[in-house]
Amino acid sequence: MFDTLKALGDQLIAQTAPTPPSVMQAIFSLLALFVGLSALMVGVTRNLFHSLLCLVATLFGVAAIYFMLEAEFVGVSQILVYVGAISTLITFAVMLTKGMMFGGTSPVNRQSLIAVIISGLLFVTLIGVLTNIPWPAGNEIVPNDASLIAGLGESFVTTYLIAFELMAMLLLVALAGAILLARDRK
């Protein structure tokens, strides 16, 4: 009788014991922690240039997560568009605002407390929404060929043409504005 109880207890412990995370889960957790901390540093850092560097780190971390999820096209697009183009434009803007770079303005204003309260409420709301959504199981098999990227390209020039063109115009105007601001006035 005692042996049967011991065997049942051992079996129950074996069934309910937590399994260690896989290598992919550990890498994802580290990447998510890196992205979360660097995104937090974007808002917390008092120096504008350091905040920009943290933003670049956040965007690289998101690209790494895309690569880990086997979305290479989206990862490369993330690096080219956001890390390359957008970060360069923001760097131009930061470098051209010399007063903010060298402490000519105060990094703290009267809206800091309100911003912290609203951010906290938004965080709690998002956690509540995300935990109460019945997420699908995701048992779909994604095709591993060029038709997936070809379909994405086709939808860019058919269904999402206006949004794609507007994004291109926005980048062009931002680049022209950065060049206009950076040129010599002499």
DRENDO-625357 format. One record per residue (C-alpha): residue number from 0; residue in three letters; x, y, z. Coordinates in nm, 3 decimals. Example, Ala and Ser with C-alpha at 12.3 -4.5 7.8 and 13.67 -1.06 7.14 Angstrom:
% residues 2
<rec><n>0</n><res>Ala</res><x>1.230</x><y>-0.450</y><z>0.780</z></rec>
<rec><n>1</n><res>Ser</res><x>1.367</x><y>-0.106</y><z>0.714</z></rec>
% end
This chain:
% residues 186
<rec><n>0</n><res>Met</res><x>0.000</x><y>0.000</y><z>0.000</z></rec>
<rec><n>1</n><res>Phe</res><x>0.279</x><y>0.239</y><z>0.092</z></rec>
<rec><n>2</n><res>Asp</res><x>0.465</x><y>0.161</y><z>-0.232</z></rec>
<rec><n>3</n><res>Thr</res><x>0.151</x><y>0.232</y><z>-0.436</z></rec>
<rec><n>4</n><res>Leu</res><x>0.102</x><y>0.567</y><z>-0.263</z></rec>
<rec><n>5</n><res>Lys</res><x>0.466</x><y>0.656</y><z>-0.316</z></rec>
<rec><n>6</n><res>Ala</res><x>0.443</x><y>0.563</y><z>-0.686</z></rec>
<rec><n>7</n><res>Leu</res><x>0.127</x><y>0.774</y><z>-0.726</z></rec>
<rec><n>8</n><res>Gly</res><x>0.293</x><y>1.067</y><z>-0.548</z></rec>
<rec><n>9</n><res>Asp</res><x>0.602</x><y>1.042</y><z>-0.770</z></rec>
<rec><n>10</n><res>Gln</res><x>0.382</x><y>1.025</y><z>-1.078</z></rec>
<rec><n>11</n><res>Leu</res><x>0.185</x><y>1.332</y><z>-0.967</z></rec>
<rec><n>12</n><res>Ile</res><x>0.504</x><y>1.526</y><z>-0.902</z></rec>
<rec><n>13</n><res>Ala</res><x>0.641</x><y>1.424</y><z>-1.244</z></rec>
<rec><n>14</n><res>Gln</res><x>0.320</x><y>1.542</y><z>-1.415</z></rec>
<rec><n>15</n><res>Thr</res><x>0.296</x><y>1.877</y><z>-1.237</z></rec>
<rec><n>16</n><res>Ala</res><x>0.665</x><y>1.970</y><z>-1.222</z></rec>
<rec><n>17</n><res>Pro</res><x>0.746</x><y>2.273</y><z>-1.434</z></rec>
<rec><n>18</n><res>Thr</res><x>0.943</x><y>2.198</y><z>-1.745</z></rec>
<rec><n>19</n><res>Pro</res><x>1.250</x><y>2.410</y><z>-1.811</z></rec>
<rec><n>20</n><res>Pro</res><x>1.216</x><y>2.653</y><z>-2.101</z></rec>
<rec><n>21</n><res>Ser</res><x>1.351</x><y>2.553</y><z>-2.438</z></rec>
<rec><n>22</n><res>Val</res><x>1.643</x><y>2.737</y><z>-2.594</z></rec>
<rec><n>23</n><res>Met</res><x>1.409</x><y>2.933</y><z>-2.823</z></rec>
<rec><n>24</n><res>Gln</res><x>1.193</x><y>3.038</y><z>-2.528</z></rec>
<rec><n>25</n><res>Ala</res><x>1.500</x><y>3.151</y><z>-2.335</z></rec>
<rec><n>26</n><res>Ile</res><x>1.629</x><y>3.352</y><z>-2.632</z></rec>
<rec><n>27</n><res>Phe</res><x>1.287</x><y>3.507</y><z>-2.685</z></rec>
<rec><n>28</n><res>Ser</res><x>1.264</x><y>3.598</y><z>-2.317</z></rec>
<rec><n>29</n><res>Leu</res><x>1.607</x><y>3.762</y><z>-2.327</z></rec>
<rec><n>30</n><res>Leu</res><x>1.518</x><y>3.954</y><z>-2.644</z></rec>
<rec><n>31</n><res>Ala</res><x>1.185</x><y>4.064</y><z>-2.497</z></rec>
<rec><n>32</n><res>Leu</res><x>1.361</x><y>4.181</y><z>-2.181</z></rec>
<rec><n>33</n><res>Phe</res><x>1.619</x><y>4.370</y><z>-2.390</z></rec>
<rec><n>34</n><res>Val</res><x>1.349</x><y>4.537</y><z>-2.602</z></rec>
<rec><n>35</n><res>Gly</res><x>1.142</x><y>4.625</y><z>-2.297</z></rec>
<rec><n>36</n><res>Leu</res><x>1.433</x><y>4.774</y><z>-2.104</z></rec>
<rec><n>37</n><res>Ser</res><x>1.568</x><y>4.970</y><z>-2.399</z></rec>
<rec><n>38</n><res>Ala</res><x>1.218</x><y>5.102</y><z>-2.478</z></rec>
<rec><n>39</n><res>Leu</res><x>1.183</x><y>5.207</y><z>-2.115</z></rec>
<rec><n>40</n><res>Met</res><x>1.518</x><y>5.384</y><z>-2.134</z></rec>
<rec><n>41</n><res>Val</res><x>1.393</x><y>5.583</y><z>-2.436</z></rec>
<rec><n>42</n><res>Gly</res><x>1.145</x><y>5.759</y><z>-2.213</z></rec>
<rec><n>43</n><res>Val</res><x>1.347</x><y>5.769</y><z>-1.892</z></rec>
<rec><n>44</n><res>Thr</res><x>1.684</x><y>5.890</y><z>-2.020</z></rec>
<rec><n>45</n><res>Arg</res><x>1.736</x><y>6.263</y><z>-1.974</z></rec>
<rec><n>46</n><res>Asn</res><x>1.988</x><y>6.306</y><z>-2.256</z></rec>
<rec><n>47</n><res>Leu</res><x>1.817</x><y>6.323</y><z>-2.595</z></rec>
<rec><n>48</n><res>Phe</res><x>2.104</x><y>6.155</y><z>-2.780</z></rec>
<rec><n>49</n><res>His</res><x>2.113</x><y>5.864</y><z>-2.533</z></rec>
<rec><n>50</n><res>Ser</res><x>1.739</x><y>5.831</y><z>-2.578</z></rec>
<rec><n>51</n><res>Leu</res><x>1.795</x><y>5.805</y><z>-2.954</z></rec>
<rec><n>52</n><res>Leu</res><x>2.056</x><y>5.532</y><z>-2.904</z></rec>
<rec><n>53</n><res>Cys</res><x>1.811</x><y>5.340</y><z>-2.686</z></rec>
<rec><n>54</n><res>Leu</res><x>1.548</x><y>5.374</y><z>-2.960</z></rec>
<rec><n>55</n><res>Val</res><x>1.790</x><y>5.227</y><z>-3.214</z></rec>
<rec><n>56</n><res>Ala</res><x>1.860</x><y>4.939</y><z>-2.974</z></rec>
<rec><n>57</n><res>Thr</res><x>1.486</x><y>4.882</y><z>-2.934</z></rec>
<rec><n>58</n><res>Leu</res><x>1.435</x><y>4.872</y><z>-3.310</z></rec>
<rec><n>59</n><res>Phe</res><x>1.723</x><y>4.626</y><z>-3.352</z></rec>
<rec><n>60</n><res>Gly</res><x>1.573</x><y>4.407</y><z>-3.079</z></rec>
<rec><n>61</n><res>Val</res><x>1.237</x><y>4.403</y><z>-3.254</z></rec>
<rec><n>62</n><res>Ala</res><x>1.412</x><y>4.306</y><z>-3.578</z></rec>
<rec><n>63</n><res>Ala</res><x>1.586</x><y>4.021</y><z>-3.393</z></rec>
<rec><n>64</n><res>Ile</res><x>1.248</x><y>3.899</y><z>-3.268</z></rec>
<rec><n>65</n><res>Tyr</res><x>1.117</x><y>3.904</y><z>-3.626</z></rec>
<rec><n>66</n><res>Phe</res><x>1.416</x><y>3.696</y><z>-3.737</z></rec>
<rec><n>67</n><res>Met</res><x>1.357</x><y>3.453</y><z>-3.453</z></rec>
<rec><n>68</n><res>Leu</res><x>0.993</x><y>3.415</y><z>-3.558</z></rec>
<rec><n>69</n><res>Glu</res><x>1.116</x><y>3.328</y><z>-3.910</z></rec>
<rec><n>70</n><res>Ala</res><x>0.980</x><y>3.650</y><z>-4.062</z></rec>
<rec><n>71</n><res>Glu</res><x>1.304</x><y>3.742</y><z>-4.234</z></rec>
<rec><n>72</n><res>Phe</res><x>1.145</x><y>3.983</y><z>-4.483</z></rec>
<rec><n>73</n><res>Val</res><x>0.984</x><y>4.183</y><z>-4.204</z></rec>
<rec><n>74</n><res>Gly</res><x>1.308</x><y>4.176</y><z>-4.005</z></rec>
<rec><n>75</n><res>Val</res><x>1.512</x><y>4.309</y><z>-4.296</z></rec>
<rec><n>76</n><res>Ser</res><x>1.244</x><y>4.572</y><z>-4.362</z></rec>
<rec><n>77</n><res>Gln</res><x>1.260</x><y>4.671</y><z>-3.995</z></rec>
<rec><n>78</n><res>Ile</res><x>1.635</x><y>4.719</y><z>-4.015</z></rec>
<rec><n>79</n><res>Leu</res><x>1.631</x><y>4.906</y><z>-4.347</z></rec>
<rec><n>80</n><res>Val</res><x>1.333</x><y>5.133</y><z>-4.285</z></rec>
<rec><n>81</n><res>Tyr</res><x>1.331</x><y>5.197</y><z>-3.912</z></rec>
<rec><n>82</n><res>Val</res><x>1.690</x><y>5.146</y><z>-3.801</z></rec>
<rec><n>83</n><res>Gly</res><x>1.837</x><y>5.285</y><z>-4.122</z></rec>
<rec><n>84</n><res>Ala</res><x>1.612</x><y>5.560</y><z>-4.249</z></rec>
<rec><n>85</n><res>Ile</res><x>1.403</x><y>5.673</y><z>-3.953</z></rec>
<rec><n>86</n><res>Ser</res><x>1.691</x><y>5.662</y><z>-3.704</z></rec>
<rec><n>87</n><res>Thr</res><x>1.907</x><y>5.865</y><z>-3.942</z></rec>
<rec><n>88</n><res>Leu</res><x>1.637</x><y>6.129</y><z>-3.977</z></rec>
<rec><n>89</n><res>Ile</res><x>1.588</x><y>6.146</y><z>-3.602</z></rec>
<rec><n>90</n><res>Thr</res><x>1.966</x><y>6.176</y><z>-3.559</z></rec>
<rec><n>91</n><res>Phe</res><x>1.965</x><y>6.474</y><z>-3.796</z></rec>
<rec><n>92</n><res>Ala</res><x>1.686</x><y>6.633</y><z>-3.594</z></rec>
<rec><n>93</n><res>Val</res><x>1.864</x><y>6.573</y><z>-3.264</z></rec>
<rec><n>94</n><res>Met</res><x>2.194</x><y>6.707</y><z>-3.391</z></rec>
<rec><n>95</n><res>Leu</res><x>2.027</x><y>7.017</y><z>-3.533</z></rec>
<rec><n>96</n><res>Thr</res><x>1.860</x><y>7.104</y><z>-3.203</z></rec>
<rec><n>97</n><res>Lys</res><x>2.180</x><y>7.207</y><z>-3.028</z></rec>
<rec><n>98</n><res>Gly</res><x>1.996</x><y>7.369</y><z>-2.740</z></rec>
<rec><n>99</n><res>Met</res><x>1.849</x><y>7.034</y><z>-2.636</z></rec>
<rec><n>100</n><res>Met</res><x>2.177</x><y>6.851</y><z>-2.688</z></rec>
<rec><n>101</n><res>Phe</res><x>2.386</x><y>7.071</y><z>-2.462</z></rec>
<rec><n>102</n><res>Gly</res><x>2.138</x><y>7.140</y><z>-2.185</z></rec>
<rec><n>103</n><res>Gly</res><x>1.993</x><y>7.471</y><z>-2.305</z></rec>
<rec><n>104</n><res>Thr</res><x>1.645</x><y>7.348</y><z>-2.214</z></rec>
<rec><n>105</n><res>Ser</res><x>1.516</x><y>7.162</y><z>-1.912</z></rec>
<rec><n>106</n><res>Pro</res><x>1.463</x><y>6.788</y><z>-1.961</z></rec>
<rec><n>107</n><res>Val</res><x>1.186</x><y>6.789</y><z>-1.700</z></rec>
<rec><n>108</n><res>Asn</res><x>0.861</x><y>6.974</y><z>-1.741</z></rec>
<rec><n>109</n><res>Arg</res><x>0.534</x><y>7.010</y><z>-1.552</z></rec>
<rec><n>110</n><res>Gln</res><x>0.370</x><y>6.726</y><z>-1.744</z></rec>
<rec><n>111</n><res>Ser</res><x>0.597</x><y>6.448</y><z>-1.616</z></rec>
<rec><n>112</n><res>Leu</res><x>0.359</x><y>6.331</y><z>-1.342</z></rec>
<rec><n>113</n><res>Ile</res><x>0.061</x><y>6.328</y><z>-1.576</z></rec>
<rec><n>114</n><res>Ala</res><x>0.264</x><y>6.135</y><z>-1.835</z></rec>
<rec><n>115</n><res>Val</res><x>0.361</x><y>5.872</y><z>-1.577</z></rec>
<rec><n>116</n><res>Ile</res><x>0.000</x><y>5.832</y><z>-1.462</z></rec>
<rec><n>117</n><res>Ile</res><x>-0.136</x><y>5.800</y><z>-1.816</z></rec>
<rec><n>118</n><res>Ser</res><x>0.141</x><y>5.555</y><z>-1.911</z></rec>
<rec><n>119</n><res>Gly</res><x>0.066</x><y>5.341</y><z>-1.607</z></rec>
<rec><n>120</n><res>Leu</res><x>-0.307</x><y>5.338</y><z>-1.682</z></rec>
<rec><n>121</n><res>Leu</res><x>-0.238</x><y>5.246</y><z>-2.044</z></rec>
<rec><n>122</n><res>Phe</res><x>-0.007</x><y>4.964</y><z>-1.932</z></rec>
<rec><n>123</n><res>Val</res><x>-0.268</x><y>4.823</y><z>-1.691</z></rec>
<rec><n>124</n><res>Thr</res><x>-0.538</x><y>4.848</y><z>-1.959</z></rec>
<rec><n>125</n><res>Leu</res><x>-0.323</x><y>4.671</y><z>-2.218</z></rec>
<rec><n>126</n><res>Ile</res><x>-0.236</x><y>4.392</y><z>-1.976</z></rec>
<rec><n>127</n><res>Gly</res><x>-0.605</x><y>4.350</y><z>-1.893</z></rec>
<rec><n>128</n><res>Val</res><x>-0.705</x><y>4.336</y><z>-2.258</z></rec>
<rec><n>129</n><res>Leu</res><x>-0.425</x><y>4.101</y><z>-2.360</z></rec>
<rec><n>130</n><res>Thr</res><x>-0.494</x><y>3.854</y><z>-2.081</z></rec>
<rec><n>131</n><res>Asn</res><x>-0.868</x><y>3.837</y><z>-2.156</z></rec>
<rec><n>132</n><res>Ile</res><x>-0.850</x><y>3.780</y><z>-2.534</z></rec>
<rec><n>133</n><res>Pro</res><x>-0.908</x><y>3.421</y><z>-2.647</z></rec>
<rec><n>134</n><res>Trp</res><x>-0.600</x><y>3.384</y><z>-2.865</z></rec>
<rec><n>135</n><res>Pro</res><x>-0.615</x><y>3.126</y><z>-3.146</z></rec>
<rec><n>136</n><res>Ala</res><x>-0.401</x><y>2.817</y><z>-3.119</z></rec>
<rec><n>137</n><res>Gly</res><x>-0.198</x><y>2.901</y><z>-3.430</z></rec>
<rec><n>138</n><res>Asn</res><x>-0.175</x><y>2.554</y><z>-3.580</z></rec>
<rec><n>139</n><res>Glu</res><x>-0.161</x><y>2.690</y><z>-3.936</z></rec>
<rec><n>140</n><res>Ile</res><x>0.135</x><y>2.586</y><z>-4.144</z></rec>
<rec><n>141</n><res>Val</res><x>0.301</x><y>2.883</y><z>-4.308</z></rec>
<rec><n>142</n><res>Pro</res><x>0.426</x><y>2.815</y><z>-4.661</z></rec>
<rec><n>143</n><res>Asn</res><x>0.803</x><y>2.827</y><z>-4.680</z></rec>
<rec><n>144</n><res>Asp</res><x>0.850</x><y>2.946</y><z>-5.034</z></rec>
<rec><n>145</n><res>Ala</res><x>0.870</x><y>3.264</y><z>-5.237</z></rec>
<rec><n>146</n><res>Ser</res><x>0.492</x><y>3.281</y><z>-5.288</z></rec>
<rec><n>147</n><res>Leu</res><x>0.450</x><y>3.430</y><z>-4.941</z></rec>
<rec><n>148</n><res>Ile</res><x>0.677</x><y>3.727</y><z>-5.016</z></rec>
<rec><n>149</n><res>Ala</res><x>0.533</x><y>3.758</y><z>-5.368</z></rec>
<rec><n>150</n><res>Gly</res><x>0.184</x><y>3.777</y><z>-5.219</z></rec>
<rec><n>151</n><res>Leu</res><x>0.301</x><y>4.044</y><z>-4.976</z></rec>
<rec><n>152</n><res>Gly</res><x>0.453</x><y>4.246</y><z>-5.261</z></rec>
<rec><n>153</n><res>Glu</res><x>0.136</x><y>4.208</y><z>-5.466</z></rec>
<rec><n>154</n><res>Ser</res><x>-0.079</x><y>4.333</y><z>-5.179</z></rec>
<rec><n>155</n><res>Phe</res><x>0.153</x><y>4.636</y><z>-5.143</z></rec>
<rec><n>156</n><res>Val</res><x>0.080</x><y>4.743</y><z>-5.501</z></rec>
<rec><n>157</n><res>Thr</res><x>-0.291</x><y>4.651</y><z>-5.503</z></rec>
<rec><n>158</n><res>Thr</res><x>-0.475</x><y>4.650</y><z>-5.172</z></rec>
<rec><n>159</n><res>Tyr</res><x>-0.241</x><y>4.871</y><z>-4.969</z></rec>
<rec><n>160</n><res>Leu</res><x>-0.117</x><y>5.096</y><z>-5.250</z></rec>
<rec><n>161</n><res>Ile</res><x>-0.238</x><y>5.425</y><z>-5.096</z></rec>
<rec><n>162</n><res>Ala</res><x>-0.084</x><y>5.350</y><z>-4.755</z></rec>
<rec><n>163</n><res>Phe</res><x>0.240</x><y>5.237</y><z>-4.921</z></rec>
<rec><n>164</n><res>Glu</res><x>0.262</x><y>5.554</y><z>-5.131</z></rec>
<rec><n>165</n><res>Leu</res><x>0.178</x><y>5.777</y><z>-4.832</z></rec>
<rec><n>166</n><res>Met</res><x>0.454</x><y>5.615</y><z>-4.630</z></rec>
<rec><n>167</n><res>Ala</res><x>0.700</x><y>5.672</y><z>-4.915</z></rec>
<rec><n>168</n><res>Met</res><x>0.591</x><y>6.038</y><z>-4.940</z></rec>
<rec><n>169</n><res>Leu</res><x>0.630</x><y>6.082</y><z>-4.564</z></rec>
<rec><n>170</n><res>Leu</res><x>0.986</x><y>5.948</y><z>-4.576</z></rec>
<rec><n>171</n><res>Leu</res><x>1.066</x><y>6.169</y><z>-4.875</z></rec>
<rec><n>172</n><res>Val</res><x>0.931</x><y>6.483</y><z>-4.706</z></rec>
<rec><n>173</n><res>Ala</res><x>1.118</x><y>6.400</y><z>-4.384</z></rec>
<rec><n>174</n><res>Leu</res><x>1.442</x><y>6.349</y><z>-4.577</z></rec>
<rec><n>175</n><res>Ala</res><x>1.394</x><y>6.675</y><z>-4.770</z></rec>
<rec><n>176</n><res>Gly</res><x>1.321</x><y>6.859</y><z>-4.443</z></rec>
<rec><n>177</n><res>Ala</res><x>1.634</x><y>6.718</y><z>-4.281</z></rec>
<rec><n>178</n><res>Ile</res><x>1.845</x><y>6.825</y><z>-4.579</z></rec>
<rec><n>179</n><res>Leu</res><x>1.686</x><y>7.171</y><z>-4.575</z></rec>
<rec><n>180</n><res>Leu</res><x>1.758</x><y>7.210</y><z>-4.204</z></rec>
<rec><n>181</n><res>Ala</res><x>2.112</x><y>7.079</y><z>-4.232</z></rec>
<rec><n>182</n><res>Arg</res><x>2.229</x><y>7.298</y><z>-4.518</z></rec>
<rec><n>183</n><res>Asp</res><x>2.441</x><y>7.609</y><z>-4.462</z></rec>
<rec><n>184</n><res>Arg</res><x>2.258</x><y>7.940</y><z>-4.448</z></rec>
<rec><n>185</n><res>Lys</res><x>2.551</x><y>8.135</y><z>-4.597</z></rec>
% end
